Structures are given as C-alpha cells and as structure tokens.
Amino acid sequence: MSVSPVHTYLVPADLADRVSRMWRRSGELPPALPQPSVDLLVFADGSLWLAGPETEARTGSLTEPLTEVRSRPGCPSGSCGGDSWWPSG
C-alpha cells in the first residue's frame, strides 16, 4: 500500500486555542488508531462533515483531496472558554 503524503498547515493564531492541527491529504489512508478528538472535514466540493471522536480504527482511500481541522479537546462542546468552536465575526 502506498500511503499519500500529508500536507500540514500552520494553525492561525486566532484559532490556536481551539484548533490543534490542520492538514490536507488524498489517496490511500494509513491505518490509524481511534482519536479522542473531533475533526471538521472539508471536502473538495466544499461540503463539511463533523467527525469524531472515533471509537474504532479506520482506513480506506480518498478519491479527492480532503482538508481536516482537528479541534483541541473539549472545544466543539464550548468548554474551551467560548460559546462555539469558531470565533464570531
């Protein structure tokens, strides 16, 4: 199996208290352990999907690039100091 490269992006300073990591990948996905975090998945067509926390390992392949934004623990629920994951305005 040839695993696709991961392109990691710097988290903008105004999101650093809510977001721990941002990356983009396509193609074959490596086997991964379950993650206790929540990810915002941004698909090539612009659609969004909120995923996690995962309870089982997943693998597969992507037909188009996917961008992922990983939250810091507790942030999607509003427990990291604000009312929502994203800053207002």
Secondary structure by P-SEA (a helix, b strand, c coil): cbbbbbbbbccccccccccccccccccccccccccccccccccccbbbbbbccccbbbbbbbcbbbbbbbbcccccccccccccccccc
